[in-house]
């Protein structure tokens, strides 16, 4: 909604004011009216009311209209003022209009007032708009004028004729002239003609073709210097469009031209620069590279633009380097550093790089420029220089070590550590070339290599020209040349080392021979992690180091040798002085070779002082004994100036003799001539005495004084040699005392030794002086009869010897008779050499024993066949144990009360692969003799227990099983443990096992027998005495032995029904056994008559072929399953037992009572 018109009425008559207001309102002009009638109120209203229009009465009391108009023009000049008055004077109206009144309206014509007001308002608006436009134009003109005046660019304007119409201050300054000097002038007044002509021509061209123009030219300034400028010109026109003139601006481009030239030069510099220049964006994308960078990297410009610097990164620059770089340049700082990059072809190269940020006018980083210099050569040179310096330092340090070294191993360890630490090498070792068959290289010092396998591999190389000798070290030793390898991991020659080198991080190696005077001691081998190690200079310096080391090693060895020689010399002097041997030095240059030195031992041994000996020839020690065997040899050694060692008889000062083992040696001077002789005198008198004793002991029996086996062999060889020359015979009589072991065991070894001495004396008394009596050992003797004519001579002596031995002799207060069995072998009939003669005599002796003892037998070839068969049987017996060729058969034992089978005896059988079943009588004695009986016996016990367990497992009746123990087996120290182990392993109760012992076995050592039997009884087994009555048991011992069963030998049972003696023995054994509370078993029962007799006389059990032969295990099992038993035709005899009870035929004290398991 349009705001009401603010109307200020200057009227002293309110009615007239209302009329004015009404006229306006009636015309539709809404207004807000304020009426005033005084000057003060009028001024206040102008200030506060802010009227849009003023209606003023011309005549006011004390205040006329013109005065009011003046006030209105002063306070509100833009507000229209209309006079509304009753009278209107034309002159007054004109005057008021001139002073700013808009119009006059008489009060009587108020109808005109709205129109006048509206026109006045419209005119006021137009005037305001015009005023604003003019003000704007004026302001713009002022702005343009100020801008034109103040811009630093010289501006001028000309008319169509080329005269200057005006210019700005900059133009004045550049020309050095004021406007007044410029305006109206032409270019010909302002510039040199050649320049003015150019200006004029260009102005005319612009006038011909109005518009804009720009061209470069030159301008002479106020100081006279010529400046490069650009003119920008444009035409301006009159109102009719005709070209009135031109306005121009002159830009001084001298600095720009210089900058452009500078940029052109800079561009040429960058493009032709010997260093690389790269410009990247903020994200690192390459925007510019100069040709040098493309050439260096190998990438084309097209490949590089848009890429990032990662394209050349090698991956070997530490990541922290890049982090530092980006931190610096993103912060607007310059970064400088060295980077290891990679070319397109994969080659690594070093760059010294400076990266600077590029900022815009606001200081914001927009790009980065990198200036890169290829410093690969410098780095290599630095590395080479560093290596050389390092190597020189190394040489210095190692030379210091060489100077200070006192020990070879310590020197090598020190040098290896110095090389590794100072040189920065991956590993260093020194190996010595051994001169053994494999030509091994012995590591003596190793430093740096951490891989254990690598270090271990060094111990297996050889310097021979072989597979293990292809490496650098071996080649250097073999050829004596320095060997450098830069490609350990790729060189096919080192293929076997490739994986080891890779794990150890080794790429290059230098092997330097340690050579002194043409001899290669070994090699110094150095490993490096870098492929470019060991250039020519470094290798030369290292070779120098190797030569120094070799020289140092040899120097140390020489020093050590000198020290050792000096020490040896000192030690030698001390040794000579301290020696227990006498030492004597003689001078060969002096007549008669006098003694020049003797040591204290010489004085002690000979009794002569040094003063008494020095100056004399040493022959005085011989006394008068000048015909000794060794003296000629001694004289020859002195003449020939050579060493000699011999034994002489020397004599002390007191005349006593001593044996001198003399060692004589020449001592040569530097010229090679023998200057002295050194004699070592060793008093070996005690040794000679001892040797005499040893010789006796070596050749004679200590007990009897007879020749021993050693002397016997010598004497027999001599006898055979003599017989061969004399075509005579030699007899060898070998005799062995019968039952000598019984004497030893029963009467003791002292009695046995006394018996052997007496036998020796009797034998010696019977032979000739030329014969030899020898003791082979134990109770075996040999007599050698040499130079005899026939075997009758031997037979005669043999009978004589047997007769003498058979005579009673008193030994240890006992009268004994010593019978012997003798074998005789003759040379050359029975053998042509000593060992065969003795062997054949031994065979004949054993034949004599087999034929009943106390006799002699001449050797026959048939005896050898028997011996060979015995040897073959022994070999087969040993294989039988290994091949499990033994089996057990079981002969039932039957109790005579009811006829039941209550047990069995386990009997061994040998199933020979070729001979078939071999009888125990053939192999058991041999097993006893060879000791195999122990192994066989253990097998039998174990097998018997296993069979017992098997039968029990089959549910067969519980029976006892007896096993025979041989005499040798019974003497076995661990017999009880063997039995207990067999029972335990087979889980068999001990009461089911019975051990059968022979009477002779238990009587060999009764006291030991008692202890052994009690050990066995402690286990729980039953014990039986086999073959009772065939030996010579003491009833006293029998009472002490914990025997359960006595067995009547089958030799008594065989004729028990026909031979009263056998019957009496059998009944006595039965009665004795029962009296002692033992059971009785009769062996070898083969007839019913034997059975009836034994049953009638209350024998407890029988076994024999009458009931059953020994059976294999399976047949015995069938017998048990069948329940087979004996039937009797005669009832058992009744009587009284020793305690008065009725005898029912069964001995309850020892009757077996099998219990279920």
VENURRA-V911285 format. One record per pair of residues at least 24 apart in sequence whose C-alpha atoms are under 8 Angstrom apart, sorted by the first residue. I is the first residue (numbers start at 1). J is the second residue. If there is no record, write none. Layout:
BEGIN
I:J, I:J
END
This chain:
BEGIN
4:29, 4:30, 4:31, 4:32, 5:29, 5:30, 5:31, 5:32, 5:51, 5:52, 5:53, 6:31, 6:32, 6:33, 6:34, 6:49, 6:50, 6:51, 6:52, 6:53, 7:31, 7:32, 7:33, 7:34, 7:51, 7:52, 7:53, 7:54, 7:55, 8:33, 8:34, 8:35, 8:36, 8:45, 8:51, 8:52, 8:53, 8:54, 8:55, 9:33, 9:34, 9:35, 9:36, 9:54, 9:55, 9:56, 10:35, 10:36, 10:37, 10:38, 10:42, 10:54, 10:55, 10:56, 10:57, 11:35, 11:36, 11:37, 11:56, 11:57, 11:60, 12:36, 12:37, 12:57, 12:60, 12:61, 16:107, 19:110, 20:110, 20:113, 23:110, 23:111, 23:113, 23:114, 24:113, 24:114, 27:114, 29:114, 38:63, 39:63, 39:68, 43:71, 43:75, 46:72, 46:75, 46:76, 47:75, 51:79, 52:79, 52:80, 52:121, 53:79, 53:80, 53:81, 53:82, 53:117, 53:121, 54:79, 54:80, 54:81, 54:82, 55:81, 55:82, 55:83, 55:84, 56:81, 56:82, 56:83, 56:84, 56:85, 57:83, 57:84, 57:85, 58:83, 58:84, 58:85, 59:85, 66:96, 69:96, 69:99, 69:100, 69:101, 70:99, 73:100, 78:124, 78:128, 79:124, 80:120, 80:121, 80:124, 82:117, 153:249, 153:250, 153:251, 154:249, 154:250, 154:251, 155:247, 155:248, 155:249, 155:250, 156:247, 156:248, 156:249, 157:245, 157:246, 157:247, 157:248, 158:245, 158:246, 158:247, 159:244, 159:245, 159:246, 160:207, 160:243, 160:244, 160:245, 160:246, 161:245, 162:186, 162:187, 162:200, 162:203, 162:245, 163:187, 173:222, 174:221, 174:222, 175:220, 175:221, 175:222, 176:221, 176:222, 176:223, 191:219, 191:220, 195:219, 206:234, 206:235, 207:235, 207:243, 207:245, 210:234, 210:235, 210:243, 211:235, 227:252, 227:253, 227:254, 228:252, 228:253, 228:254, 228:257, 229:253, 229:254, 275:371, 275:372, 275:373, 275:374, 276:370, 276:371, 276:372, 276:373, 277:369, 277:370, 277:371, 277:372, 278:369, 278:370, 278:371, 279:367, 279:368, 279:369, 279:370, 280:367, 280:368, 280:369, 281:366, 281:367, 281:368, 282:365, 282:366, 282:367, 282:368, 284:308, 284:309, 284:368, 285:309, 296:343, 297:342, 297:343, 297:344, 298:343, 298:344, 298:345, 299:343, 299:344, 312:341, 312:342, 312:343, 312:344, 313:340, 313:341, 313:342, 314:340, 314:341, 314:342, 314:348, 315:341, 316:340, 316:341, 317:341, 329:355, 329:356, 329:357, 329:368, 330:357, 330:365, 332:356, 332:357, 332:365, 333:357, 349:374, 349:375, 349:376, 350:374, 350:375, 350:376, 350:379, 351:375, 351:376, 387:423, 387:538, 388:537, 388:538, 390:422, 390:423, 391:422, 391:423, 391:538, 391:541, 391:542, 392:541, 393:422, 394:418, 394:419, 394:422, 394:423, 395:541, 395:542, 395:545, 398:545, 399:548, 402:549, 402:552, 405:556, 406:556, 407:556, 408:553, 408:556, 408:557, 409:444, 409:445, 412:444, 412:445, 413:445, 413:446, 413:447, 416:445, 416:446, 416:447, 417:447, 417:448, 420:447, 420:448, 425:526, 425:527, 425:528, 425:529, 426:505, 426:506, 426:526, 426:527, 426:528, 426:529, 427:526, 427:527, 427:528, 428:524, 428:525, 428:526, 428:527, 429:524, 429:525, 429:526, 430:522, 430:523, 430:524, 430:525, 431:522, 431:523, 431:524, 432:521, 432:522, 432:523, 433:463, 433:477, 433:520, 433:521, 433:522, 433:523, 438:462, 438:464, 439:463, 439:464, 440:464, 441:474, 441:522, 449:504, 450:504, 451:503, 451:504, 453:500, 454:500, 454:501, 454:504, 470:494, 472:509, 472:510, 472:511, 472:525, 473:511, 473:512, 473:523, 473:524, 473:525, 476:511, 476:512, 476:513, 476:523, 477:513, 477:514, 477:520, 477:521, 477:522, 477:523, 480:513, 480:515, 480:520, 481:512, 481:513, 482:510, 482:511, 482:512, 482:513, 482:543, 483:509, 483:510, 483:511, 483:512, 484:508, 484:509, 484:510, 484:511, 484:534, 485:509, 485:510, 486:531, 486:532, 486:533, 487:531, 505:529, 506:530, 507:531, 508:532, 508:533, 508:534, 509:534, 510:534, 510:539, 512:542, 512:543, 512:546, 513:546, 514:546, 514:547, 514:549, 514:550, 515:547, 515:550, 516:547, 516:550, 516:551, 516:554, 521:550, 577:601, 581:680, 581:681, 581:682, 581:683, 582:680, 582:681, 582:682, 583:678, 583:679, 583:680, 583:681, 584:678, 584:679, 584:680, 584:681, 585:676, 585:677, 585:678, 585:679, 586:676, 586:677, 586:678, 587:675, 587:676, 587:677, 588:674, 588:675, 588:676, 588:677, 589:675, 589:676, 592:617, 593:617, 594:618, 602:681, 605:652, 605:683, 606:651, 606:652, 606:653, 607:652, 607:653, 607:654, 608:652, 608:653, 621:650, 621:651, 621:652, 622:649, 622:650, 622:651, 623:650, 623:651, 625:649, 641:666, 641:674, 642:666, 658:683, 658:684, 658:685, 659:683, 659:684, 659:685, 659:688, 660:684, 660:685, 701:774, 701:775, 703:753, 703:757, 704:756, 704:757, 704:760, 704:775, 706:760, 706:773, 706:774, 706:775, 707:772, 707:773, 707:774, 707:775, 708:774, 708:775, 708:776, 708:777, 709:774, 709:775, 709:776, 712:772, 712:774, 713:834, 713:835, 715:772, 716:784, 716:834, 717:833, 717:834, 719:786, 719:787, 720:786, 720:827, 720:832, 720:833, 720:834, 722:787, 723:786, 723:787, 726:787, 728:787, 728:788, 728:789, 729:786, 729:787, 729:788, 729:789, 729:790, 729:826, 729:827, 729:828, 730:784, 730:785, 730:786, 730:787, 730:788, 730:826, 730:827, 730:828, 731:784, 731:785, 731:786, 731:788, 731:791, 731:794, 731:824, 731:825, 731:826, 731:827, 732:782, 732:783, 732:784, 732:785, 732:824, 732:825, 732:826, 732:837, 732:838, 732:841, 733:782, 733:783, 733:784, 733:794, 733:798, 733:822, 733:823, 733:824, 733:825, 733:841, 734:780, 734:781, 734:782, 734:783, 734:822, 734:823, 734:824, 734:838, 734:841, 734:842, 734:845, 735:780, 735:781, 735:782, 735:820, 735:821, 735:822, 735:823, 735:845, 736:779, 736:780, 736:781, 736:820, 736:821, 736:822, 736:845, 737:779, 737:780, 737:818, 737:819, 737:820, 737:821, 738:818, 738:819, 738:820, 738:821, 738:853, 738:854, 740:779, 745:1004, 745:1005, 746:1004, 746:1005, 751:811, 751:812, 754:811, 754:812, 755:811, 758:809, 759:805, 762:801, 762:804, 762:805, 763:801, 763:804, 766:797, 766:800, 766:801, 767:797, 791:826, 794:824, 798:822, 798:856, 799:856, 802:854, 802:855, 819:853, 819:854, 820:853, 820:854, 820:855, 821:845, 821:846, 821:848, 821:849, 821:853, 821:854, 821:855, 821:856, 822:848, 822:854, 822:855, 822:856, 822:857, 823:847, 823:848, 823:856, 823:857, 823:858, 823:859, 824:856, 824:857, 824:858, 824:859, 825:858, 825:859, 830:859, 830:860, 840:864, 843:867, 873:923, 874:926, 874:927, 874:930, 877:923, 877:927, 878:932, 880:910, 880:912, 881:935, 881:936, 885:910, 885:911, 885:912, 886:910, 886:911, 887:911, 888:940, 888:943, 888:944, 888:1112, 888:1113, 889:1110, 889:1111, 889:1112, 889:1113, 890:1110, 890:1111, 890:1112, 890:1113, 890:1116, 891:1103, 891:1104, 891:1108, 891:1109, 891:1110, 891:1111, 892:1103, 892:1104, 892:1107, 892:1108, 892:1109, 892:1110, 892:1116, 893:1101, 893:1102, 893:1103, 894:1101, 894:1102, 894:1103, 894:1125, 894:1126, 895:1100, 895:1101, 895:1102, 896:1095, 896:1099, 896:1100, 896:1101, 896:1102, 897:1100, 897:1132, 897:1145, 897:1146, 898:1126, 899:1125, 899:1126, 899:1127, 899:1128, 900:1124, 900:1125, 900:1126, 901:959, 901:1120, 901:1124, 901:1125, 902:958, 902:959, 902:960, 902:1152, 903:959, 903:960, 903:961, 903:962, 904:959, 904:960, 904:961, 904:962, 905:961, 905:962, 905:963, 906:944, 906:961, 906:962, 906:963, 906:964, 907:963, 907:964, 907:1110, 908:940, 928:966, 928:968, 931:968, 933:966, 933:968, 933:969, 934:968, 934:969, 934:972, 937:965, 937:966, 937:969, 938:978, 941:979, 941:982, 942:979, 942:982, 942:983, 942:986, 945:982, 945:983, 945:986, 945:988, 945:993, 946:986, 947:1113, 948:988, 949:986, 949:987, 949:988, 951:1117, 956:1117, 956:1120, 956:1121, 957:1120, 958:1154, 958:1155, 958:1156, 959:992, 959:1154, 960:991, 960:992, 960:993, 960:994, 961:992, 961:993, 961:994, 962:993, 962:994, 962:995, 962:996, 963:993, 963:994, 963:995, 963:996, 964:995, 964:996, 964:997, 965:995, 965:996, 965:997, 965:998, 966:997, 966:998, 966:1001, 967:997, 967:998, 967:1000, 967:1001, 967:1002, 968:1001, 970:997, 970:1001, 970:1002, 976:1012, 976:1015, 976:1016, 976:1019, 980:1019, 990:1019, 990:1020, 990:1021, 990:1022, 991:1020, 991:1021, 991:1022, 992:1021, 992:1022, 993:1021, 993:1022, 994:1021, 994:1022, 994:1023, 994:1024, 995:1021, 995:1022, 995:1023, 995:1024, 996:1023, 996:1024, 996:1025, 996:1026, 997:1023, 997:1024, 997:1025, 997:1026, 998:1025, 998:1026, 998:1027, 998:1028, 999:1025, 999:1026, 999:1027, 999:1028, 999:1029, 999:1030, 999:1031, 999:1032, 999:1033, 1000:1031, 1000:1032, 1000:1033, 1003:1033, 1006:1037, 1009:1041, 1010:1040, 1010:1041, 1010:1042, 1013:1041, 1013:1042, 1014:1042, 1017:1042, 1029:1065, 1029:1069, 1039:1076, 1043:1078, 1044:1078, 1044:1079, 1044:1150, 1045:1073, 1045:1078, 1045:1079, 1045:1080, 1045:1081, 1046:1073, 1046:1078, 1046:1079, 1046:1080, 1046:1081, 1047:1080, 1047:1081, 1047:1082, 1047:1083, 1048:1080, 1048:1081, 1048:1082, 1048:1083, 1049:1082, 1049:1083, 1049:1084, 1050:1082, 1050:1083, 1050:1084, 1050:1085, 1053:1082, 1053:1083, 1053:1084, 1053:1085, 1053:1090, 1054:1084, 1054:1085, 1054:1086, 1054:1090, 1056:1090, 1056:1093, 1057:1089, 1057:1090, 1057:1093, 1067:1097, 1070:1097, 1070:1098, 1070:1099, 1074:1147, 1075:1138, 1077:1147, 1077:1149, 1077:1150, 1078:1147, 1078:1149, 1078:1150, 1079:1147, 1079:1150, 1079:1151, 1092:1128, 1092:1129, 1092:1130, 1095:1131, 1095:1132, 1095:1133, 1096:1130, 1096:1131, 1096:1132, 1096:1133, 1097:1132, 1097:1133, 1098:1132, 1098:1133, 1098:1145, 1098:1146, 1099:1145, 1100:1145, 1100:1146, 1100:1147
END
